[in-house]
Amino acid sequence: KKIDHFKWNIINEIIKWKRFKEAELGGKTEFEYKKKKYSSIVVNGKNISLLKKLFSINPGEGSPTLILFIHFFAYVAISVTGSAARDAYFLNMVDRKYLPLMYLAVAVVLTLVVAIYNRLSKNRDLTLIVTISSLVFALSLLAIQNRLEGWVIPFLYIWKDVIDAITIIQFWLLANEVFDPRQAKRLFGLLGAGGALA
């Protein structure tokens, strides 16, 4: 009887502890509670776990997805704005009859530049390549800005398309480094939506 009474006390204590834990965790198991806790992020006091579920974003994918989404949005916004400014300036300064020649020049130059870029960047660190090419693009645009006359105008027309082509290649290579093939199938559409939003 003493042993039965002792067992009964232990069982009661276990039941009390389980009820206390369930109340503390909101009726969930400890695993479910932790999963919910760490898979949601609070922004300005609002829980955005619903957005993660809506876009099939798993724990640990939120930050890189958001960064790449903003990156692609910014790239496309700058590209669209830059193309509009370039076209307006070119048509204002040069006769429009030269436009077909510019289209041909863009196609030829892009073919050569992309081939050269692929050869130079092969088996090299992507971060280093992106950093160097970004510096080259930024410095070249600063130099062009101070000499927008004569042959520089058609050069800018072609160079803008070269920058766009290399930058878009680098973006998707970077995204490919960040996500594995399974993640890419789920998340690349969302990243592309950043460009559509721009």
N, C-alpha and C positions, 0 to 999 in steps of 0.2 A: 504493500500500500504506500509506504514511504517513497519507493522508487517511482510508482505511478504518479504520485503527487508531484515529485520532482520533475518528471517528464512533462506533466501538465503545465507546470510553471514555465518550463523552457519553451513549450509550444506557444503559450500565451504571450511570452516576451517576443518570440519571433513574429507572431501575428501583429502585435502592436508595432514592432519595428517596420514591418512591411507596409502597414497602413500609414504610418508616419512618412515613409519614403514615397509612397504613392501620392499622398497629399502634397508633399514637397515638390514632386516632379509633375504634378498635374495629371495624375492617372496614367502616366506613360512609364515604360520601362526605362532604366537608366541609359541604355543605348539609344532609344528613340529620342529621349530628352536631349542628350549630347549632340545627336545628329541634327536635330532641329535648331539647337542653340548655335552650333558652329557653321551651319549651312546658310544662315541668314545674316544679313548685314543691315545695320541701322544707319540711315542717312537722314539728317535733320529730324531725328525722332521717329522716322517712319520705317517700318520693316519692308525690305524689298525682296524677301524670299519668294514672293509671288511672281515677281518679274523673272527670277532665276528659273522657276518651274515653267513659266510660260515659254521661255526661250531655251529650255533644256540645258541650263548651265549647271554643271555639277560643282560641288565644293572644291575650291582651289582654282577654278577657271574664271571666276568673276573679274578679278583685277586685270589679268592679261587680256581678257576679252574687251573690257571697257577701254583699256589703253589703246589697243589696236583699232577698236571702233572709232575712237576720237581721232587717232592718227589718220585713218582712211578718210574720215569725214573732212578733216582739215586739208588733207592732200587734194581731194576732189574739189573742194571749195576754192582753194588757191589755184588749181589748174583751170577751172572754168573761168574764174575772174581774170587770170593771166592771159588766157586765150582770147577773151573778149577785148582786153586792153591791147594786146598785140595786133589783132586783126584790125581794130579801129585805127591804130597808129599807122600800120602798114598801108591801109587803103587811103588814109589821109595824106600820106607822104609819097606814095608810089602809085603809078597808074595801075588800075585793076586788070589790065591785059596781061600783066606779069604773074597773075595768080596761078594759072595752069603750070607755068615754069616752077613756081614755088612748091606746088604739090609734088611735082616730079623730083625736085631737089630734096624735099623732105623724105620721100620714099627711098631714094638712093643713099642719102646720108644715114638714115636710120638703119638700113640694112648693114652698112659698114660699121657703124658705131656699136650696134648690138653684138655683131660678130667679134669685134675687138674687145668689148666689155666681157663677153663670155670667156674669151681666151685669157684675159688678164686676171679675172676673178676666180678662175678654176682652182680648186684646192686651196683657197685662201680664206682667212677668217672673215666672215660676213660683216661683223661689227666694224672691222678695220676698213673694209671696202666701202661700206655705207658712210662712214665718217669722212673718208678721203673724197669720195664723189660728192658728198654734200658740201664740203668746203670748196671744191672746184666749182660747183654750180653757183654757190653764193658769191664767191669772188668774181666769177665771170659776169654775173648779172650786175654786180656793183660797178665793174669796169664798163660794161655796155651802157649803163645808165648815164655815165658822164660823156659818152660819145655817140649819141643817137642821131647819126647823120650818115649819108652816103651808103657805103657797102655794109655798115653795121645794121641797118634796118632789115635787109633780107637775111643777114646772119642771125639776128634775133628771132626772126620768124621760124627759121629752121632749128635753132638752138633750143627754143621753147619746147618743141616736140621731142627733141632728144632728151631733155630733162624729164619730161613726162614719162617717156618710155622707160628710161633707166629707173626712175623712182618707183614706178608701178611694179617693175620686176623685183626690185629690192623689197618692196612691201610684202609681196606674196612669198618671197623666199624667207623673210623674217617670220611671217605668220606660220610658215611650214616648219621653221625651227622651234617655235613655241609650242605648237600643238602636234600631237601624233595623228595618224590617218583617221582614227575613229573620232577623235575630237574635231578634226577638220570637217568631216562630213556633217557634223551637227552645227558647228560654229561659223564656218566660212560664209554661209548665207547671211548670217547676222552681221558679220564684218562688212560684206558687200552692201548691206542696207545702209551703212554709214555713208557710203558714196552716193547712194540714191537719195538719201536725205539732204545731202548738200546741194 
